[in-house]
């Protein structure tokens, strides 16, 4: 059955028609390998470099600081493993890393893996609204802390982390380390302190927030095409000039020896076009529309359905997200019932949708496991309209009532 109402934009977005138009020539006209020196290859390379330029403008960095990947998962893995592996070649000291308990698995799992390899890791708790306390962030930083990764916007509840404030704090600590070293009587190249490298996964933020890397004070930043009305299978990693990073796959010298593999030209062009369309005017226009629809949906659900909990703190979240727990109605059952009614939603992160475990994000926010199992995530996009939202509000109460009637404990 074709979905008539799509409210799962945090999982993926439809490709914008302008993006598709920009991509099409690179499938069967300008199809050369960009690493080839003949005209076919050089035409393809022009498309790649134009996209790199668009992303650099969006992030306020240089084109040389953009590395293309297969998506945000690879970008996150490259940032984490790539920097740590490079640092391990530079020092014998025990390294310490910091992240939060509500990160995407593409960050959490690499951190867990490095922890098994002897890296010390701190997983920061969050408040009830899903946001890390700056005090906890500051206290977690040690003398041997070398890498921090904090997600800009959480994919499940939409909470916005204070990345700029964190970035400014990291920059000050790095300055203090250098000053202390310079003032020491034992200043040598061998004992020069390592700085802290600050990474953010900005996948869910790009549509809505300022991603200027100078403003955010980050050293590395991950992006994904299919979250911003671009194609799947393409992403990018911003790596500030001078950051030590080691490639994770061998077999070529692409992307400055950092990411081997033939470039996905059509995907890169699509990502570049999607980024180009994310100008301030379009962001403001889309945000204004989406927040109106989201708030209308929230009010309608709370008014028409009893015993419902809004897990998203809409005052500290992006405009697209509304995560609810419908007490007495299991989340997967609600999802299936809505799907049969032509409404697409999610129970959490799309990458974990096959798991029957309660959301690690909601649990970290202090939500009871049973309540977390009752959760549904609505995420709106720029093509949604008020008629669709009214239809959801009309259909959903009967679904929840029916599921509660057959629930054993409600």
Buried (B, 14 or more C-beta within 10 A) or exposed (E): EEBEBBBBBBBBBBBBEBBBEBBBBBEEEBBBBBEEEEEBBEBBBEBBBBBBBBBBEBBBBEBEBBBBBBBBBBBBBBBBBBBBBBBBEEBEEEBBBBBBBBBBBBBBBBBEEBEEEEBBBBBBEBBEBBBBEEEBBEEBBEEBBBBBBBBBBBBBBBBBBBBBEBBEBBBEBBEEBEEEBEEEEEEEEEEEBBBBBBBBBBBBBBBBBEBBBEEBBBBBBBBBBBBBBBBBBBBBBBBBEEBBBBBBEEEBEBBEEBBBBEBBBBBBBBBBBBBBBBEEEEBEEBBEBBBBBBBBBBEBBEEBBEEBBBBBBBEBBBBBBBBBBBBBBBBBBBBEBBEEBBBBBBBBBBEBEEEEEBBBBBBBBEBEEEBBBBBBBBBBBBBBEEEBBEBBBEBBBEBBEEBBEEBEEE
